[in-house]
Protein backbone atom coordinates (compact mmCIF):
# COMPACT_ATOMS: atom_id res chain seq x y z
CA UNK A 1 0.00 0.00 0.00
CA UNK A 2 1.51 3.30 -1.10
CA UNK A 3 1.49 6.11 1.43
CA UNK A 4 0.05 9.44 0.31
CA UNK A 5 2.55 12.31 0.29
CA UNK A 6 1.70 15.10 2.71
CA UNK A 7 1.85 18.46 0.90
CA UNK A 8 4.51 20.81 2.26
CA UNK A 9 1.86 23.49 2.81
CA UNK A 10 0.07 21.21 5.30
CA UNK A 11 3.32 20.49 7.12
CA UNK A 12 4.08 24.20 7.36
CA UNK A 13 0.56 24.92 8.63
CA UNK A 14 0.92 22.18 11.25
CA UNK A 15 4.15 23.80 12.44
CA UNK A 16 2.41 27.18 12.71
CA UNK A 17 -0.43 25.51 14.62
CA UNK A 18 2.06 24.01 17.06
CA UNK A 19 3.65 27.43 17.54
CA UNK A 20 0.27 28.98 18.38
CA UNK A 21 -0.15 26.83 21.50
CA UNK A 22 0.70 28.08 24.98
CA UNK A 23 4.48 28.67 25.08
CA UNK A 24 5.49 25.66 27.21
CA UNK A 25 3.49 23.24 25.05
CA UNK A 26 4.63 24.93 21.83
CA UNK A 27 8.29 24.53 22.81
CA UNK A 28 7.84 20.83 23.63
CA UNK A 29 5.92 20.06 20.46
CA UNK A 30 8.13 22.14 18.15
CA UNK A 31 11.24 20.54 19.64
CA UNK A 32 9.83 17.07 19.01
CA UNK A 33 8.88 17.97 15.43
CA UNK A 34 12.25 19.59 14.73
CA UNK A 35 14.09 16.62 16.18
CA UNK A 36 12.19 14.17 13.96
CA UNK A 37 12.72 16.33 10.87
CA UNK A 38 16.47 16.68 11.48
CA UNK A 39 16.82 12.93 12.16
CA UNK A 40 15.14 12.15 8.83
CA UNK A 41 17.30 14.76 7.05
CA UNK A 42 20.44 13.20 8.52
CA UNK A 43 19.39 9.70 7.43
CA UNK A 44 18.64 10.85 3.87
CA UNK A 45 21.82 12.93 3.54
CA UNK A 46 24.01 10.17 4.98
CA UNK A 47 22.49 7.63 2.59
CA UNK A 48 23.11 9.93 -0.38
CA UNK A 49 26.66 10.71 0.76
CA UNK A 50 27.40 6.99 1.06
CA UNK A 51 25.99 6.27 -2.39
CA UNK A 52 27.96 9.15 -3.97
CA UNK A 53 31.34 8.45 -2.37
CA UNK A 54 34.03 9.40 -4.87
CA UNK A 55 31.67 11.48 -7.01
CA UNK A 56 32.14 15.21 -7.54
CA UNK A 57 29.11 16.09 -5.39
CA UNK A 58 29.96 13.74 -2.51
CA UNK A 59 31.31 16.61 -0.38
CA UNK A 60 28.06 18.55 -0.47
CA UNK A 61 26.10 15.52 0.70
CA UNK A 62 28.66 14.64 3.36
CA UNK A 63 28.60 18.23 4.60
CA UNK A 64 24.82 18.17 4.83
CA UNK A 65 24.93 14.86 6.70
CA UNK A 66 27.46 16.30 9.17
CA UNK A 67 25.45 19.51 9.67
CA UNK A 68 22.26 17.52 10.22
CA UNK A 69 24.04 15.26 12.71
CA UNK A 70 25.14 18.33 14.64
CA UNK A 71 21.54 19.51 14.64
CA UNK A 72 20.33 16.18 16.01
CA UNK A 73 22.85 16.37 18.82
CA UNK A 74 21.98 19.98 19.66
CA UNK A 75 18.20 19.51 19.64
C-alpha positions in Angstrom: 0.0 0.0 0.0 1.5 3.3 -1.1 1.5 6.1 1.4 0.1 9.4 0.3 2.6 12.3 0.3 1.7 15.1 2.7 1.9 18.5 0.9 4.5 20.8 2.3 1.9 23.5 2.8 0.1 21.2 5.3 3.3 20.5 7.1 4.1 24.2 7.4 0.6 24.9 8.6 0.9 22.2 11.2 4.1 23.8 12.4 2.4 27.2 12.7 -0.4 25.5 14.6 2.1 24.0 17.1 3.6 27.4 17.5 0.3 29.0 18.4 -0.2 26.8 21.5 0.7 28.1 25.0 4.5 28.7 25.1 5.5 25.7 27.2 3.5 23.2 25.0 4.6 24.9 21.8 8.3 24.5 22.8 7.8 20.8 23.6 5.9 20.1 20.5 8.1 22.1 18.1 11.2 20.5 19.6 9.8 17.1 19.0 8.9 18.0 15.4 12.2 19.6 14.7 14.1 16.6 16.2 12.2 14.2 14.0 12.7 16.3 10.9 16.5 16.7 11.5 16.8 12.9 12.2 15.1 12.2 8.8 17.3 14.8 7.0 20.4 13.2 8.5 19.4 9.7 7.4 18.6 10.8 3.9 21.8 12.9 3.5 24.0 10.2 5.0 22.5 7.6 2.6 23.1 9.9 -0.4 26.7 10.7 0.8 27.4 7.0 1.1 26.0 6.3 -2.4 28.0 9.2 -4.0 31.3 8.5 -2.4 34.0 9.4 -4.9 31.7 11.5 -7.0 32.1 15.2 -7.5 29.1 16.1 -5.4 30.0 13.7 -2.5 31.3 16.6 -0.4 28.1 18.6 -0.5 26.1 15.5 0.7 28.7 14.6 3.4 28.6 18.2 4.6 24.8 18.2 4.8 24.9 14.9 6.7 27.5 16.3 9.2 25.5 19.5 9.7 22.3 17.5 10.2 24.0 15.3 12.7 25.1 18.3 14.6 21.5 19.5 14.6 20.3 16.2 16.0 22.9 16.4 18.8 22.0 20.0 19.7 18.2 19.5 19.6 
